[in-house]
Amino acid sequence: MVSACKMHNSMGTSYPHKTHHVVLSSSTTGNDVGHHTADTEKEPTPVNNSNPSTLNNNNLMDGFDSVVNKRYACTRFQRYQEPTHNTENGTEESAATNANAVPQAAISDQSVVKSAYKCLELSQRAPTGFNAQPYRVILVHSKEDKERLSQYCLGRNADRVRDSDCTAVFLADRECGRDGKRYTNFLVDNMDPPPRQNEHGTSDDTRPLFNSMTRSASTTIAKANTSRTRRPLSSKALLKLRMLIMLFSSGYPLPRFLNVPFSWGVRTAVSILSFFARCLQSMKQRFRILSKLFPSDIQMLPTLSSAETWAQKNTMLAAMIYMLACTSRGLATCPMEGIDAAGVRKVLVIPRRYSIPLIVSTGTPYRRSVNEISETDDVGMSHGDDGNFSPRYSLQEVVFGNNFGVTCDLT
Ligand SMILES: Cc1cc2nc3c(=O)[nH]c(=O)nc-3n(C[C@H](O)[C@H](O)[C@H](O)COP(=O)(O)O)c2cc1C
């Protein structure tokens, strides 16, 4: 079960409430990740919400643990089909048989590409700040585009793009303030339908938003029935949300050369105010006279991220879900940051508003013959090809209890 509870941010605004139930059957995870093909995939079985007995938590947990433990960064992919070219005497020759041929992208397995697409759909369930979903993804799967993308991938990353069936290029939206209207429409489209009209043909609802809506009620109802619904928001609340997104995302709809200094100015001003708010708060606790002078609670202010950071932290959560979804379908993935972003931007025609935090090559792992040594990465580390997964720091070094540096031993 994946559910996003109703949350409140530090400014007291409600986030959308959603509940979505799926069960990840342990049979879909496979014990043999990397040797499954997309043809054998099974989609997760939706859980019937009305019957709680169908929700088997142990299955969910086992399935999820298994998927997480089987994901690894695949260092070499199996090429699905070699491209051919015509030789001088008119016969077709596979590029793989020609030792002098420059490396070429393989022809992709369309069933893998379709599975990857399904995984991208699942990755949309990733949480994002204010549900703003400030990212886009390009799924590069044609031989020609894999070839062009690989030109701007560094070292062996280029081979991964060429050999794998597809590469998901994750784009973080640094100017999501430009999407204010789109976001408002999205919320309106997913709101509960407005109340029925009374006998005078006018709406009983006095909220300005619904009275000013140009969409017909029937369209709204049709959409509401097919998607998640939410409590209607007034136009004032919608505007407040847009402003908050702008503030948190630092993605002001300004030209880039203005956006960076402007957002820096706003963040600096907010952190100065925040400093004074903290000082006042602690002085109020020490000196009673101040509590009398400032009886109301002091509003703490959020620490704002740069547009780049905010966009990337949201995008990376979607990328992670994508990789886990791929693992659950027996597909291998390799997340990569070793790219020339400007070159990738050029060949994939990506607008400047988006940065490229990560690309994820996706496909079937290389099937090595018995005599071949196992695959390692550029620094010689094994990543799961031979069943050896990469190590991690000890839990105690990473997870603390209650305060930084305090050992958390809950075993
Ligand atoms: C942000 C990020 C960037 C990465 N960039 C590359 C890369 O450019 N090339 C590569 O081969 N692996 C890359 N990796 C994969 C890591 O090397 C790998 O995840 C790490 O060594 C842990 O291994 P594991 O994923 O197999 O557990 C990247 C991973 C992340 C999260």
The ligand as an SDF file (V2000), in Angstrom:
LIG
                    3D

 31 33  0  0  0  0  0  0  0  0999 V2000
   23.4990    9.9610   -8.7800 C   0  0  0  0  0  0  0  0  0  0  0  0
   24.1880    8.7140   -9.2790 C   0  0  0  0  0  0  0  0  0  0  0  0
   25.0870    8.7960  -10.3250 C   0  0  0  0  0  0  0  0  0  0  0  0
   25.7030    7.6610  -10.8270 C   0  0  0  0  0  0  0  0  0  0  0  0
   26.5100    7.7730  -11.9350 N   0  0  0  0  0  0  0  0  0  0  0  0
   27.0290    6.6450  -12.4670 C   0  0  0  0  0  0  0  0  0  0  0  0
   27.7670    6.7260  -13.6660 C   0  0  0  0  0  0  0  0  0  0  0  0
   27.9530    7.7900  -14.2510 O   0  0  0  0  0  0  0  0  0  0  0  0
   28.2600    5.5760  -14.1850 N   0  0  0  0  0  0  0  0  0  0  0  0
   28.0580    4.3710  -13.5780 C   0  0  0  0  0  0  0  0  0  0  0  0
   28.5220    3.3760  -14.0990 O   0  0  0  0  0  0  0  0  0  0  0  0
   27.3510    4.2590  -12.4360 N   0  0  0  0  0  0  0  0  0  0  0  0
   26.8240    5.3740  -11.8730 C   0  0  0  0  0  0  0  0  0  0  0  0
   26.0630    5.2760  -10.7450 N   0  0  0  0  0  0  0  0  0  0  0  0
   25.8730    3.9780  -10.1120 C   0  0  0  0  0  0  0  0  0  0  0  0
   26.6920    3.8630   -8.8230 C   0  0  0  0  0  0  0  0  0  0  0  0
   28.0490    3.6880   -9.1210 O   0  0  0  0  0  0  0  0  0  0  0  0
   26.1450    2.6990   -7.9890 C   0  0  0  0  0  0  0  0  0  0  0  0
   24.7900    2.9460   -7.7380 O   0  0  0  0  0  0  0  0  0  0  0  0
   26.9040    2.5660   -6.6720 C   0  0  0  0  0  0  0  0  0  0  0  0
   28.2290    2.2100   -6.8890 O   0  0  0  0  0  0  0  0  0  0  0  0
   26.2460    1.5190   -5.7750 C   0  0  0  0  0  0  0  0  0  0  0  0
   26.1220    0.3000   -6.4450 O   0  0  0  0  0  0  0  0  0  0  0  0
   24.7310   -0.4340   -6.6520 P   0  0  0  0  0  0  0  0  0  0  0  0
   23.7840    0.5480   -7.2430 O   0  0  0  0  0  0  0  0  0  0  0  0
   25.0210   -1.5700   -7.5810 O   0  0  0  0  0  0  0  0  0  0  0  0
   24.2600   -0.9020   -5.3150 O   0  0  0  0  0  0  0  0  0  0  0  0
   25.4430    6.4000  -10.2370 C   0  0  0  0  0  0  0  0  0  0  0  0
   24.5390    6.3210   -9.1750 C   0  0  0  0  0  0  0  0  0  0  0  0
   23.9120    7.4520   -8.7250 C   0  0  0  0  0  0  0  0  0  0  0  0
   22.8870    7.3530   -7.6120 C   0  0  0  0  0  0  0  0  0  0  0  0
  1  2  1  0
  2  3  1  0
  2 30  2  0
  3  4  2  0
  4  5  1  0
  4 28  1  0
  5  6  2  0
  6  7  1  0
  6 13  1  0
  7  8  2  0
  7  9  1  0
  9 10  1  0
 10 11  2  0
 10 12  1  0
 12 13  2  0
 13 14  1  0
 14 15  1  0
 14 28  1  0
 15 16  1  0
 16 17  1  0
 16 18  1  0
 18 19  1  0
 18 20  1  0
 20 21  1  0
 20 22  1  0
 22 23  1  0
 23 24  1  0
 24 25  2  0
 24 26  1  0
 24 27  1  0
 28 29  2  0
 29 30  1  0
 30 31  1  0
M  END
$$$$
